[in-house]
Amino acid sequence: MIREPPPPTIPQNVTSSSVAGVRSGDFSDATETPPEKKQKLGEEVDCKTSTSAGDEDGMSSPVKAQYIDGYDSEEEIDEAVWDKYLQQIRESEGFDIKDYPGPSLMVTVFPMPYYLTDPENLVMLKGYAEKALKKYNDTNSTCWEVDDILKVNGEGGRSFIFYITLSVKTQKGEKDYFQAKVVRDLDGHLDFPIVRPQIVSIFAAAGDSCAYCWDVEKNEIKMVLKGHSDYLHCIVERNSHNQVITGSEDGTVRIWDCRTGKYIQIIDPQKDKKSRELFPYVSCIALDASESWLVRVQIPLYPKLAFS
C-alpha cells in the first residue's frame, strides 16, 4: 500500500463554504430540485482543452489496445485516463500519479508500492534519499534528515529513475515533506537532478467573496483569489489544467489559474435581467471525469415561481 502524508486539517480561522470541491451549505430554501446545466469548458480559455495530453506527447488518439497487455487489438481503451496520466506526469514531474492506466508499453512512469514493503529495497531507497538530502542541505545550509519513505515511482531506460516522496525532520523537531529524483545509470552512479520540499496545499471558498490557497503544514495563506463580488458557495479543482473553479452568489462561475492566482474566464449564465431574478446565484459545481464539462446548479430565489 502506498503511504501518503497525513490528511490536513482545515485552518479554523477561515469560514469556508467548500474546500477543494467538497460541497457544503444549507439549501433548504429550495422546494424543488434545482436545474443542472452542463457547459463545455475551455472554449474561451487560453488553454488547450481540445488537445489531449497524449497528442502532445506523440501518442495517437485514441490509444489502441494493442499497446496494452491483455486487451483485444480492436478495442479502444479509456482515452481520458491516458490524458490524465500524461498530464499528471508533466505537472508533477513524475512524483504524483493518481490515474495509472495499468501495464503497457506506452507507460513511462509507474508506481512501485512493493518497494515500500520489501526491507532490502526500503533500505536502498532511504540511502538514496539521504544522499539527495545531503546535496540539498549543503546547497541551502539546512539540516534535514530522512524520516520515512512515503511513496516511490519508477521509470526505466538507459538509466533507471526513482521519484521518491519522503518525510523529513530536524533534531529540533521540525518536519516537512520532500521529493527527490534519483537517476541511477548502468554503472550504479547516482545523480539527483531534483531535490525539493513538497508543497502541500488546499483551496477553500469563503464568505468574503474570496478563495484561499492554504499551506496546511505551515498554516499560512499562500494565495488569495479575488474577483467575485459576493459569497462563494463552492470550489472544485481542475487538476488536468492546474486550475480551480468557483461558484458565487454573484451569479457567476470563474476559472482560475493556480500558478498566477488570476481568473482566466468568467461564466455568467444570468446575463438577462429576468433570468438573474429567478436564479441569482450558483450553489454548487462539478466536473465530469474528463474535466472538460462543467455542471452547475443554481438555486432559484422564488422556487414556486421558477418551477411552476
Secondary structure as UniProt FT lines:
FT   TURN            12..13
FT   STRAND          16..19
FT   TURN            20..21
FT   TURN            28..29
FT   STRAND          36..40
FT   TURN            49..50
FT   HELIX           53..56
FT   TURN            57..58
FT   HELIX           65..67
FT   TURN            69..70
FT   TURN            73..74
FT   HELIX           79..92
FT   TURN            93..94
FT   TURN            105..106
FT   STRAND          109..111
FT   HELIX           113..116
FT   HELIX           119..140
FT   STRAND          145..155
FT   STRAND          160..169
FT   TURN            171..172
FT   STRAND          175..184
FT   TURN            186..187
FT   STRAND          190..197
FT   STRAND          201..206
FT   TURN            207..208
FT   STRAND          211..215
FT   TURN            216..219
FT   STRAND          220..225
FT   STRAND          232..238
FT   HELIX           239..241
FT   STRAND          243..248
FT   TURN            249..250
FT   STRAND          253..257
FT   TURN            258..261
FT   STRAND          262..267
FT   HELIX           273..278
FT   STRAND          281..287
FT   TURN            289..290
FT   STRAND          293..299
FT   HELIX           303..307
//
